[in-house]
Every structure is written in C-alpha cells, then in structure tokens.
C-alpha cells in the first residue's frame, strides 16, 4: 500500500490500479453528495425560519424547498420516499401555520 499524508492523517491507497480508481471515484462522489445534502439542509432551515416569522415568505419558499429536495432525489442523495415524507411534512406545517393566522 502507498500511504500519503493528508490533513494531519494518513490515507493509505491500495496498490491495485482498479482499487486506487475506486478510492478516487468514491471521494469525488462523497464530496458531491455532501454538497447536495448541505444545500438541501440549508434550504430546509431557511424555510423553517420563514415559517416561524412570516407565513407569506414561507409560502414563497415552499416551491424552492421542494425543488431542492427533488434535486437531491434526482442525484441519488436521498431516497424518493424520504423526500416525499419531507415535502408532506413541510406542506402540513405551512398549512397549520396559515390556519392559525
């Protein structure tokens, strides 16, 4: 194995060419998945903040939030059923907020 120092830790790469490629590909996919998941979480947090302050702003953010969740599904970051569950909960929370006003 070839060990390369990186970020205060030692990453050991395998000797086999295909295994080395798998490590690189997995690192790339992991980075993209983290970016998509982080962007989705940020959008969800913005929606929750808008929901607590202004239901009108939350209504405007609902389609943006749904789009972010759908993009995460399209990229394979979250499961389709999990996305549908999140969207249903968001819509229910918005309806509950609007009903109380």
Secondary structure, 3 states (H helix, E strand, C coil): CEEEEECCEEEEECCCHHHHHHHHHHHHHHHHHHHHHHHHHHHHHHHHHHHHHCHHHHHHHHHHHHHHHHHHHHCCCCCHHHHHHHHHHHHHHHHHHHHHC
